Amino acid sequence: MSFSTYCKDEASKIKLEYGHCKMALLEALLRENSEIIRRNNRFIISFETTVTMATTLFCTLIKELYHKELSIITKETNRFGKQKSFIVEVDDAGMIIDDLGLLYAESPNHKDYESRECCIKSYLRGSFIARGFVNDPTKSDYHLEISLSDDTESIYVLRLINNFDLNAKLIKRRNNFVIYIKEVEKIKDFLRIIGITNMVFKFEEVQIQREFTNDLNRKVNSEIANEMKTLSASRQQLAYIQYLEYNYPLEKMDPKILLIMKVRKENPEASFKELIEILNNDYQEPITKSGLNHRFRKIKELAEEMKHNKNQ
């Protein structure tokens, strides 16, 4: 299963205590992901999902709240790879349609739900189960969205989400209205609000692991870059030293410069820090990084001056 499906699975298992929360959850499921069919002068509600636990949740709510008989059809779809889709049909659903105002663009129950935080969370949970998606935290692009077909409903769900200061945005994508959250901390907050605590822990675990791996890679890359820089500088220094050894009267050379030339030749891959330690410990030559840099600069100047004089 995908990370998003695991989230919906956990959300579908949450037990609700109050009838008004169950009604809010059921209405969200129906408004976001159902179809009303008229057959033989009777209204039928058809609810479809690919999440097994969401099917169980929907059936449980219908039976607890309306004691209706249900029929379940299973079909296979190749839309996103081979997967099962569950269609639940509720026969003689006129009372449910009236109670929840499903034939109206704006539900008569919306303001009632907004008066209770528990109902807001239930409604958002239902919206996410029905039409939500959250990107796998192992991917670099953090993203959570709820895609709805109705503009009035999408504005309502957006308002509910932003009651919790989640900075959700709304865009139109083809024929749908998409509510989305991009900030990783806001995504985790949304999942906590709708009760998906286990998957939030999983999200954070993956996020920490990913950030640790990225930090490690940055550190390794930085160390490699520093090593390459050290080797490149060392090659240049050795080239200057070799040139002076063949062309400069070494008996006239400052003994401190000669010592640096000797130590560099003996330690061609050593960093400045390592050269300083060798000079301090093996030659009792106290020197700072600035002092060492100054002596290498002197070696370069002497070599380039000699080259310049030879070319004249």
N, C-alpha and C positions, 0 to 999 in steps of 0.2 A: 504493500500500500504506500501511497505517497504521504508526505508529511501532512498535507492538507486533509487527506482522508482520515489520518489518525486523529487530527484535531476534531473533525466532525464526529468521528466515532466516540471520542471522549465526551464531547458536548451532548451527544444523544443519550448518554448513560446517566446524566445528572438527574437526580430525583427532585421533583418539585412538591412542595407541601401545600400550597394554596391554589384554589380553583381559578382565581383571577390570573395567576401566573401561567397556569396551564392554558387558559384561553388566549393569553397574549402570545405564547409560544405557538399554539396551533394556528392562530390567525396569521402570524408571520410565515409559517410554513406554507399555508394555503395561498396567501397573497403573492409570495415570491416564486412558488413552484408548483402551481396546480392549474388545472383547466376545468371549466364548467361545461358540461355537455347536456343537451336536452335529448332524451331518448324515451319514446313512448309516453310523452307528456309528463315525464319525471326528470327532475334535475339530478345529474350524477357528477360527483367530483372525482377527478382523476389526478392523483399525485404521483410524481415520478422522481426517483433518486437512484444513484449508483451506490449509496452507502447503506449497508445492511442494517446497521443500528438505527439509522434515520428511518428506515421502513418500520422497524419495531416500535420506535418512538411514536411515529404518526399513528400506527394502528392502536397503540395503547391510549393515546389521547382521545381518539374518536370513540373508542369503546367506553372509556371512563366518563367522558363528558356527554356523549350522545347515545351510547348503547346501540350503535349501528353495526349491521353485518357488513363485512368487507370481502372483497375478492382481490387476490394478488396474482399478478401476471409477471413472470420472469422472462426477460429477453436478453439476447447478447447483442452488443454493439461493438463496432470496430472504429468508432469515432476517434478514440484516444488509445488505440490498441484494444485488444480483445478484453472486454469487461462486461459484467452483468449489470443490467438495469432492472429496477423493480417498479412496477406500476400498480398502485393501490387504488381501487375504485370504491367509492362510497355511494351506494344506491339511495334513492329517495332522500336527497341531501338538502331539501328546501329549507328546513329549519336551521341548519348550519349556515347556509348562505345568508339567510335573513339575520341571524344572530350576529354574524361577523361582518355584515354589510359588504359581502364580496362582490356584489354587482355595482357598487359605488366606487369611484376613484379614491375618495377619502373616507376612511372608515369612521363610523360614529363612535367607535370605541377608543380611537387614538388618544384623545385628551384624557380619558380615564386611565389608560396605561401610563401616560406621562406623569400622573399624579403619584405614582408609586415607583420607587427605584427598582424594586424587585421585578416589576412587570417590564420596565425598560430593559433590564438585563435579559429577561426571558425573551422579549421580542427580538432583541439583537442576536441572541443565541439562535433563534429560529431563522432569522435572516441569513446568518452565517452558514447554518446547516444546509439551508435551501440553495443559496446562490453565492456562497463565499469561497474564497481561495486565499491561501497563504503560501508564499514561496518557501521552499526548503532552505533552512538557515545555513546549510553548507554552501549555498550559492552566494555569489558576491552581491546580488541585487535583492535587498530586503523589500518585500512587497506584500501587502494584504489588500484584498479588494472584495466588494460585494457588487455583483452585476445584476441590475434590475431592468425590466422592460418598461416600467411605468414611471413617468417623471414625477408625478405627485408622491408616489410611494418612495421614490429614491430621495426626494427632499426631506420627507418625514424621517427616514432611517438615518440620513446624514445628520439631522438635528438631534436625534437620540444619541448618536455616537459622540457628537461634539458637546453634549451635556457633560461629558467626562473630560473635556479639554484635550481631545486626541488629535486635533488639527487635521481632520479628514477633509479630503477634497472631492469634488464631483466633476466628472467630465462625460461627454457623450462619445461613445465608441460604436460606430455603425448604428445599429438599431437599439442599442442598450445604453443605460445610464450607469456609469461605473463610479462607485464610491471607493476611494483608495487611501491607504496610509503608507507612507514611505519610511518614516523614522522608526528605527528598530525598537527604541524604548516605548514608543506609542503603540507599536504592534504588540509587544509583550503586554502592555497595559490593557489593550482591547481583549486579548486572550484571557487575561486574569478576570476582567469584568464579566465575561460570559461564562466563567467557571472552569476554563481549561487549564488547571494548575499543573497537571502532570506534564503536558506538552510544553508548557512554559519552562519547566525545569529542563526538559530535553532541549528546547530552543537555546536556553542559556548555556547548557553544557556544550552543545555544538558550537555556539558562538564563541565561547571561551577557548575551545580547542582550535577553532579556526584562527582566532586572533593570536593565539600562542604560536601556531604554525607560521602565520604571516610575520610575526615579530622575529621568530627564529630564522626564517628565510632572509628577512631584511638584515639581521645581524651577520648571517653567513655571507650574504652578498657584499655587505660592507667590509667584512674581514678579507674577503677575496680581493675586493677593489683596493683595499689598503696594501695587501700583499703585492698585488700587481704594481701599485704605485711605488712601493719600496724597491721591488726588483728593477723597475724601469730607472729609478733614480740611481740605484747601485750600478747598473750597466753604464750609465753616463759618467759616473764618478770614476769607475774603473778605466773607461776609455781615456779620460783626462789624465789619470795617474800613469797609464801606460805611455801616453804621449810624452809626458814630462820625463819619465825614466829614460826614454830614448833620445830626448832632445835637450834636456835641461841639465846643467852641471849640478848634480845633487849635493856636492860638497858645499855649495853656496846656499842650499835650501835651509830654511828655518827648521831646526830639529822637531819642533812641535808639528809642523806640516808633514815632515817625514814619518813621524809616528802615526799620524792619521792615515797616510797612504799605506803604511805597513799593515795596520789593523784592518783597513777596508779590504786589502788584497787577501788577508787570511780569513776574512768573514764576509764573503761577497753577497750573502743573502740576509745578513743581519739588518734589523731595523735600527733607527737612531737610538732608541731606548736600549737595545742590546749592545750597540757599540759603546754607549756611555758606560754601561755596566762593565764591559771588558776593559775599557780604559781605566776606570776607577779601581777595579779589583786586581787586574793582572799587571797594570803598569803604574799604579798609584798616581794616575793623572786625573785630578779633579776637573771635571768639565761639565758645563750645562748644555742643554739642547741648542741654545742660542750660540754658545761658543763653538760647538761642533759644526753647526750650520755655517758659521763664519769661516772656519778653516776649509770646509769643502768649497765654499764660494771663492776663497783665495786660490785653491787648486785650479778651479775653473778659469779664474781670471789670468793666472800664470800661463795655462795651456793656450787660451785663446789669444793672449798677447804674443806668445811665441809663434803661433800660426799666422797671425797678422803680419809680424815682422818678416817671416819667411816668404810670404806671398808678395811682399813689396819689391 
